[in-house]
Amino acid sequence: MKRVYNFSAGPSMMPEPVLKRAAAEMLDYQGSGQSVMEMSHRSKIFEGIISSAESLLREVMNIPDNYKVLFLQGGASSQFAMVPLNLMTKNKKADFVLTGQWATKAYKEAARYGTANVVASSKDKTFSYIPDLDPQTFSKYADYFHICLNNTIYGTKFHTLPETGDVPLVADVSSCILSEPIDVSKFGLLYAGAQKNMAPAGLTVVIIREDLIGHAMEVTPTMFNYQTHADNNSMFNTPPCYSIYMCMLVLDWLKNTIGGLEEMKKINEKKAGILYNFLDNSKLFKGTVVPKDRSLMNIPFVTGSEELDAKFVKEAEEHGFVNIKGHRSVGGMRASIYNAMPVEGVEKLVDFMAAFEKKNG
Ligand SMILES: *Cc1c(COP(=O)(O)O)cnc(C)c1O
């Protein structure tokens, strides 16, 4: 069996020990005589899975007690509507920082439900930096302030959070959740599609401060009301059972094999450091992001020649480095190096880039 290094932005690699454990438990989960895929979500055994996924997430992320953890579906994209339907209800306005396509989608969707105000944007330079924010320009009495913490397509990350005072900070953390510690208490709400760093596609995690639940607009569909899911422990309807199980295995791996998010951060910094260091010293390849705003997870780079970029992508694939083509809006390449990408995968990629540079530089 040959496994490739998958640099996809998502769905992405899963930790190998997690896949092996899932394989071993596939036909008979802990003596139940059934696969987790086959189980009733109302069974005691599945209740054990969802509650241990939640308690592991609370422990690994150090989530305060006054926050609810919700296991939902619909992707981060559904949260672009669910957040305003539930939160944009007091003064009917919210602030947005446009740092890429996902942030812009969140803004456009919210604008259907109230007054969506753009505080700053980095569109002028293809979202290659995080704009400076001046709290003087923030709306007074906004219902929330939205950011995309890590911009998957452009490879930027907020390294300091906006000072929003009493206005709840809401963040899309799809591509950086679990990559390093995060102070949950600084946020009103965090949401993430699981398929980057948590689990296979199908699960969406929401972490919401309790006082923000229960104020949804009258028209809000039952399934889009956070209250529905908070009141029913994420079991109002059938949850994405298998993804929740895989999430539990990933969290168990993070806690017991890696040693928690401080350790995960060190590994992620090491991996990103290897690639950024190479890019900063290469005469052929260069990173596209302002160094101070660089992401640990998504690293776009270019050669400056579309032809060479295409050649690189093709040869990389032949050598087992797959899905490294950049997003069409940036071009070039993008290496997404989420938690499950081993250090060795990045080292080998850099060796391959050096050899490519020697031949083509
Ligand atoms: C992948 C991604 C999304 C889209 O997630 P879906 O689960 O496909 O809806 C949204 N925001 C960010 C930051 C992402 O990386």
The ligand as a Gaussian input file, in Angstrom:
#p B3LYP/6-31G(d) Opt

LIG

0 1
 C      -13.593000      25.275000       3.869000
 C      -14.036000      26.548000       4.477000
 C      -15.374000      26.970000       4.449000
 C      -16.458000      26.171000       3.752000
 O      -16.786000      25.111000       4.529000
 P      -18.007000      24.118000       4.132000
 O      -17.987000      23.205000       5.296000
 O      -17.640000      23.490000       2.829000
 O      -19.240000      24.934000       4.033000
 C      -15.708000      28.144000       5.075000
 N      -14.784000      28.886000       5.697000
 C      -13.482000      28.527000       5.732000
 C      -12.503000      29.385000       6.445000
 C      -13.076000      27.351000       5.122000
 O      -11.776000      26.998000       5.161000

